[in-house]
Amino acid sequence: MLQFCVEGKYKKMKDIKKLDKDLTKLAELRNKLSSLDYDHPEYDNVEESLHDKEDDFMEEHGEFLEEALHSIHDEFCPDNDVLLPIAYLAKKYLVSDEGKYDVLPGSGVFVDADDYPGKNTKLVLVPGPARFILNIDKANRVVVWSSEG
């Protein structure tokens, strides 16, 4: 797993906790939106709320996560462009009875991971703790970055 120097405001544990709290809220909204049909009366409001929260998330945590993404891409998938952190959000998150977040193996953004040639690898951002997971295939994946260090 990659580690890099956490500078500035993210040295404080409360900011890491805020990152995870804000990311969890996005996951909850993504799950709610994915459970609604387009013609559901709440769909537009949930979608608008999600976009507002994504904007707030980027303003608050975008720079920090972009640093993490540059480190991840340099190490694992240097041929791919770094996208905005919200691009790596899953369409839907799995939530255990204990409140732990996970994703299905096919979730994330396609990346060409040098260590896994010929695999349809995907990079995805998951809360609890905030982490980037490289989905290699249906049975294999690796946490390539975590806010827990």
N, C-alpha and C positions, 0 to 999 in steps of 0.2 A: 504494500500500500504506500502511496506517495505521501510524503509529509513535506511541508514547507513552512517557512517562518511566518507565523501569524502576527502581523504588525498592527499598530494603531488600535482602533476601537475594538477589534476582535480579540485582543489580549484578555479582555474582561469576559469571564465566564457568562455573565448575564447576557452579553451580546450573542454568544454562541447559542444560548438558550432561546433568545429572541429569534435568531435565524431559524431554529428548529420549530418554534411555535408558529412563525409566519409561514414556513414551508408546510407544516401540518395543516394549516388553514387552507392553503392552496390545494392540497391533496383532498381535503374534505369537500371543497367546492368542485373539484374535478370529478370526484365520485358522485356527488349529487347531480351534476350536469349529465354525466354518462348514464344515470338512471332515468332521465327524463326523455320523452319523445319530443321531437321538434314542435309538435303542436300542443304540447302541455302548456297550460296557462302560466306556469312559473319559469318556463325555459328561458325566455328573454331576460328576465330579471336576474336569474342565477348566472347566465352567461355574462351579463353586464357587470355583476358583482365580481365574478372571477377575473374579468379583464381589469377592473379597478384594482383588485388585490394584487394581480400580477404586476401592474405598473408600480404600485407601492413597494412591492417586494424588490423589484429591480432597482428602484431608487435607494432603498435601504441596504440591500445586500448584493446588488449586481456586481460592483467592482471587486468585492471580496471573492465571489464565486467565479468571476472571470479569471482571476489570478489562479484559482484552483484548476479551472478548465485548461488554461494555457499549460500548466504543469502536467496535467493528465495527457493532453494532446502531444506535448513534447515527448513524453515517455512511451505512450502506447499507440498513438495514431497520428504521427506527425504529418501525414499527407492530407489530413482533413482540416477544414477550416473550423475555428472555434465559433460556435453560435452563441446567441444570448442564453444565459442560464435557464430561462423559462422554456426554451425550446426542448430542453432535456427532461421536462416533466412528463410523467406517464399520462396517458388518457384516463386510466383508471388504476387505483391502488387497492391492494388487498389489505385488509385490517384483521388481525387476529383478535380473539376474545380478550387478550391482554392489552390490546391497543397498539400492537407492534405493526409497523407498515412494511409492506413488501410489494413486489410487482411480478407480473407474469414474465416468463422468459423472453417473449417477443417484444417486450416494452422498450422504448427508447429511440434514440437517433442512430441510424446506421453509421458506423465508423469502420475504417479499414485498419484493424489492429494488427501491427506488424508481427506480434507473437502468435497470432492465430490466423495464418493465411488460409483462405478458402472458406472461412467461417463467416456467417452473417452476424457479426458482432454489433451490439447496440449499447449505447451509453445512456444511462437514465439517472435522474436525480430523485432520491427517496428520503423522506423524513424519518426521524426517530432512531438514531441521531441522523442529522443531515449527512448524506453520503452519496457518492456517485458509484454506481454499480455497472460493471462491464458484463453484459449478458453475452456469453460466448455461444451457447447453444441451449437446448432444452434442459440439459442436466448440469451445465457448468456455468459458473459466473464468479466474478471476483470483485470485492470492494476495492476500488482503486484510489479512493479518497474518502476521508471521514472527518467531520468537524471535531471528533473526539481525538484526532491526532494519531 
